[in-house]
Amino acid sequence: MSDDIRRWSDELARDPSSLVFLQLSDALRKQGQLEVALKIALRGLDRHQRSADAHDLVARIAVDRRDFDRAYSEWETVLKIAPSHVGAMKGLGYVCFQQGRLEDAERYLARAAAGGSDSGVNTALATVRRTSGGYSLPPAESVVRDGGNDPQYLFADLLIDDGQTALLLDASGLVLAGIYVDGDGHNVSQDVGAQLSGISDEVRRSAKHLDIGDWKSITFETQAAVVAMSPGSSDSLIVVAASRATPLGLLRRLLDRCAVRAGEWLKAPSKYGEGV
């Protein structure tokens, strides 16, 4: 990734009007260099004001900076330029969910689901529909702070990019929190948990055999996703998955954030209602 960033930076320096700023800025965003990424994106947007991808990029950076008003405005602009832009519809649904506007979130996500086959959209739509059908959800970032009602949505505000999902499993593979919805909109969380039952013991035995101490995390790649896992308290397991295009550094940061969230939840599970 660092070689790509260097190459894209050189190309942009040679030709400031190049669209390579999209790749460069997004790569920096994924590395967590949000201020630099935003600066490059805005410079590019000044030269390409009718670029839906440029506005979409600024919106994604805004979400990472927790600037939801800016993200909403940029994604609205994307839809004015490209009315069928699935990413903008999903983004608007995400922002509305964050703000507790469940009807608007469902409307945008339903449009996104009709316009593409992104399993992340189906996951988000299923989450919103189950939420709105059961109770009125406050802004997603208050789930931990104020005690949301359903552990299925424990990680909802941490999962931003396409294809991201997170689960918290107990030692036997029972899903304690999180949700995994497949491309057909089915909740397969328990199936995933069953497949991973006992994996912590296997990793622990392997680490002992290799004499490398206690394990802290493991990352691997499948045909469909990259997956990272880490042990939690009480023999629990945090599992995070993302698209194969996700940089490993970004996946590890997401795993760390989910681990912190899971630790807070495990300290006071009664605040969040029944398990999944």
N, C-alpha and C positions, 0 to 999 in steps of 0.2 A: 504493500500500500504506500509506503514512504517513497518508493521509486516512482510510482504513478503520480503522487502529489508533486514530486520534483519535476517530472516531465510535463504535467499539466500547467504548473506554475511557469515553466520556461515558455511553453506555447502561448500562454496568456500574455506574458511579457512581450513576446514578439508581435502578437496580434491582439490588442485589447478588446477588439470586437468579436473575438472567437467565442463560440458557444461552449468551449471547454470549461468555462467558469462554472457550468452546472455540475460537471463531474468533480472539479476541484473543491467547490464549496460543500458539496454533499459529503465528500470524503472527509473533509475537515469537521463537518458536523458530526459524523459518526465517530470521530476520534475525540469528540468532546470540546473541540476548539470553536465554540459557538460564536464568539465575538468576531474572530477572523473570518469564519464562514459567512456570517451575516454581512460583513463589510464587502467581501468579494461578491456575494449574491446581489447586494444592492447596487454595486457598480455595474454588474452585468445587466440588472433589471433596467437601469437608466438607459442602456444602449438597446435593450430588447423589451420595450414596454408592452408589446403585444404577445410576448412569449408566455403561454400558459405554464410551461415547465418552470420558467423563472419565478413566476408568482407562487407556484406550488412549492418550490424550494424555499422561498422566503417564509412561507406558511409553516413548513416543517421545522425550520430553525426557530421560528417564533414559538411553536409548541414546546420544543426542547427548553426554551428560555421561560416557559410558563406564561408567555404573553398571548393569551387566548384571544383577546380582542383583535390583535394584529393578525393572528392566524385566520380568524373568521373572515376578516376583511379581504385578505389575500385569496382565500379559497372562493369567496364570492366572486372576486374578479376572474379567477380561473374559469368558473362556470359561465361567465359572460363571454369569455373568449372561446371556450370549448365546452358547450353544454353537456356533453356526454363524458366528461372527465371523471372517471370512477374514483381516482385518488382524492379529488377535491370533495366529492360527495361523502366519501368515507371520513375525510378530515373534518368536514363540517359536522358530521354525525358525532365524531369523537369530541369536538369542542362543545357541542350541545349537551352531550352526556356529562362532560366535566362541569358544566354550568347547571346541571339538574333539569335541563329542558328536554324531558324524555320524549315527548310527542315529536318535537323537531328532530331529535336524534334518530328516532325510528323512521321518520319520513326520508331523511337523507340516506340512511343506511339501506332502506328498502330500495331506493333508486339505484344505489351503488350495487346491490346484490343483483338487481335486474340487468345491470349493464356489464357484468363481468363474472368471472368464476373464482374470484379471490376468496379463499377459505377464511381469511382474516375478517372479511366483511360479514360472512355468515356467522362467525363467532361473535362479532360485535353486535349484530342484529339480534341474535338469540339472547345475548346478555341484556340488551335494552328491553326486549319484549318480556322477558321473565321478570325483569325489575319493575317495569311499569304495570305488569299484571298483578304483582304481589303487594307493592307498597311504593310510596313516593320516595325516591332516592335523592339525598342531598348531593352537592358536587362531589365527584369521585374522590378528590384528594381529602375529603373529610371522613372517608370510610374508616380509616384508622384513628384519626383524631377524635371523632365524635362517636365511633362505634356503629358502623353500618350493620344491617340486619342479616346479611347473607354472605357466608365465607366464599361463595362462588365468585364474588366480585372483589375479593381481597386485593388482587393485583391489577385491577382494571385500569387504574390511572397510570400504571407503570409501563403498560404494553402499548407502544405508539406505532411502531413500524409494522408493515404487512407481515403476516405469518407468525407473529410472536404469541406465545402462550406460556403459562406458568401454572404449576401444580405444587401443592404441599401434600406429601404422602406420609402415612405413619409406617412403622416398621413392617407391617404386613401388607403394605401396598394400598391400604384404604385411603381414599382421597379425603383430606381434611379441609382443604381450601383450594380455590382456583377452579378453572373449567377448561376443558378441551373439546371444541366443537369441530367435527371434520368438515370436508368440503361439501357434504350434503346437508349440513346443518344439524347433524346428530351429535348429542353429547356422548363422547366416548371416554370421558375421564376415568371411569372405573375400569374400563378395559386396559387403558394405558397403565393405571396403577397396578393392575393384576400382573401385567407383563413385567413390571419393574419390582415386583415383590421379592425381597431378599437380596436385591442388588447391593445394598449397603454392606451387608455381611461379606459378599463376594469381593467387593473392592477392598474392604478392610483386611481380608485374608491375603489378598494379592499384595497389598502394601506391606503387610508383615513379612510375607515371604521374600519380598524384594528388599526388606530392611530399609524402607524409606520414611518410616515414621507414620504418624496419623495422616489420613488423607483429608484434604481440604476442599478439593474440587476436581472434577474430571470433565473433559470436553471431547466430543466425538462427532463425526459427520455421518449422516445416513443419506440415502438416495433422495429423501424428501426435505431434510432439514439439518441444521446443526443443533446439537443438544449439549447443555451444560447442567451438571448436577453438583450439589454440595450437601453435606450432612447438616442437620439441624439438631436442636435439643430433643431429648426424649427419643432418640433413634429415628427422628423424622428425616425426610429427604425433600430437598427443594429441587425441582426439575424445571428448566427453562428451555424452550425451543424457539428457533427462528428460521427464516429462510436461509438457504445455503449461501446467498450473496452477503449475508451479514458478517462484517469483520469480527474476528474472535475477540478483539478488545472490547467492542460494543456488547457482545454477548456476555462477557465476563462482568462488565459493569451492570448489565441488567440482572445477572444472577446475584450480584452483591446486593443490589437494591431489593430484590425479591426476598433475599435471605434476611435482611433487616426487617422488612415488613412481616415476614413469617415469624421472626423472633418476637416481635411486638404482639402479634396475634396469639402466639402460644402462651404468652404470659397472662393473657386475659381472654380466653376463648369465649367465655360466657357473654361477653359484650357483643358478640357477633351472631348470636342465634345458633341454630342447629347446623351440623355439618352437612356436606354435600350428600 
